[in-house]
Structure formats: C-alpha cells, structure tokens
C-alpha cells in the first residue's frame, strides 16, 4: 500500500513539500570559490540517483567554485550503508582535530 505522501500530486505531499521548501536553508547558497568542497555519492545509491550528485557538482562549478570535487569511489554501498560509513569516517576525522 502506497501512502498518500509518497505521491507528489496529492494534497498531503504538496503540504509536506511546501513546508520542506520553506525550511530549505541552502536555497541560493553556494560556497566561496576558495572553499574546498567534496561531494560524496555512491554509484550504488538506490534512493538518491548518482546523477543528482553529478548535477550538484556541475552546478557548483557553474557558480565559480574552483575547489569542488565529486567522490564516487569512497562510498561503494547502497544508500543507508554508505551514509553510515560516511558518518563513522566523519566522526573519526573530528576526533583527530
């Protein structure tokens, strides 16, 4: 059974999307051109297509970000396992600061 909020044409979904859009603090944001920015995205992500990561990378390049990179080799698993792996590696890096 598919829930109404999974169908973006329903009123429930439209309400959720409107709220999410109004809370989007990244709208219009681009990093400073000298900021090192690395985008991690697994090619095996079954939830968010890899093409989304590529489009984000290209968008930042068009905005003049000179130090942006797309890493598709570090995370090799599906969505959840890649996210878990990324979170663990990030915590390990913070403990080394």
C-alpha positions as CSV (number, residue, x, y, z in Angstrom):
1,X,0.0,0.0,0.0
2,X,1.5,3.3,-1.0
3,X,1.0,6.2,1.3
4,X,-0.6,9.5,0.0
5,X,2.6,11.5,0.9
6,X,4.6,9.3,-1.4
7,X,2.6,10.6,-4.4
8,X,3.8,14.1,-5.1
9,X,0.4,15.0,-6.7
10,X,-1.6,14.5,-3.5
11,X,-2.6,17.4,-1.2
12,X,-0.7,15.7,1.7
13,X,2.5,15.5,-0.4
14,X,2.1,19.1,-1.6
15,X,1.8,20.3,2.0
16,X,5.0,18.4,3.0
17,X,6.9,19.7,0.0
18,X,5.8,23.3,0.7
19,X,7.0,23.0,4.3
20,X,10.3,21.4,3.3
21,X,10.8,24.1,0.7
22,X,10.1,26.9,3.2
23,X,12.7,25.4,5.6
24,X,15.4,25.0,3.0
25,X,18.4,27.0,4.3
26,X,20.5,26.1,1.3
27,X,18.4,27.8,-1.3
28,X,20.6,30.2,-3.2
29,X,23.7,29.2,-1.3
30,X,27.0,28.5,-3.0
31,X,30.3,28.1,-1.2
32,X,33.0,30.7,-1.6
33,X,35.2,29.9,-4.6
34,X,38.2,29.2,-2.4
35,X,36.3,26.7,-0.2
36,X,37.4,23.1,-0.6
37,X,34.2,21.2,-1.2
38,X,34.0,17.4,-1.6
39,X,30.7,15.8,-2.6
40,X,30.5,12.1,-1.7
41,X,27.9,10.0,-3.6
42,X,27.8,6.2,-4.2
43,X,27.0,5.0,-7.7
44,X,25.1,2.2,-5.9
45,X,22.7,4.5,-4.1
46,X,19.2,3.2,-4.8
47,X,17.4,6.1,-3.1
48,X,19.1,9.2,-4.5
49,X,20.3,8.7,-8.1
50,X,24.0,9.3,-8.6
51,X,23.1,11.8,-11.3
52,X,21.9,14.1,-8.5
53,X,25.4,14.2,-7.1
54,X,26.8,14.9,-10.6
55,X,24.3,17.7,-11.2
56,X,25.2,19.3,-7.8
57,X,28.9,19.1,-8.7
58,X,28.3,20.7,-12.1
59,X,26.1,23.4,-10.5
60,X,28.8,24.4,-8.1
61,X,31.3,24.5,-11.0
62,X,29.0,26.8,-12.9
63,X,28.7,29.1,-9.8
64,X,32.5,29.5,-9.9
65,X,33.5,27.1,-7.2
66,X,37.1,26.2,-8.1
67,X,37.8,23.6,-5.4
68,X,34.8,21.3,-5.8
69,X,35.3,17.5,-6.2
70,X,32.9,14.6,-6.7
71,X,34.0,11.4,-5.0
72,X,32.2,8.3,-6.2
73,X,34.7,5.7,-5.2
74,X,34.9,6.1,-1.4
75,X,31.3,5.0,-0.8
76,X,30.5,1.8,-2.6
77,X,27.3,0.6,-0.9
78,X,23.7,1.4,-1.1
79,X,22.1,4.5,0.4
80,X,21.9,3.6,4.1
81,X,25.2,1.7,4.4
82,X,27.1,4.4,2.5
83,X,25.5,7.0,4.9
84,X,26.6,5.0,7.9
85,X,30.1,4.6,6.6
86,X,30.4,8.3,5.8
87,X,29.1,9.3,9.3
88,X,31.6,7.0,11.0
89,X,34.5,8.3,9.0
90,X,33.5,11.8,9.6
91,X,33.4,11.2,13.4
92,X,36.8,9.6,13.2
93,X,38.2,12.7,11.4
94,X,36.7,15.0,14.0
95,X,38.3,13.1,16.9
96,X,41.7,13.7,15.2
97,X,41.3,17.5,15.3
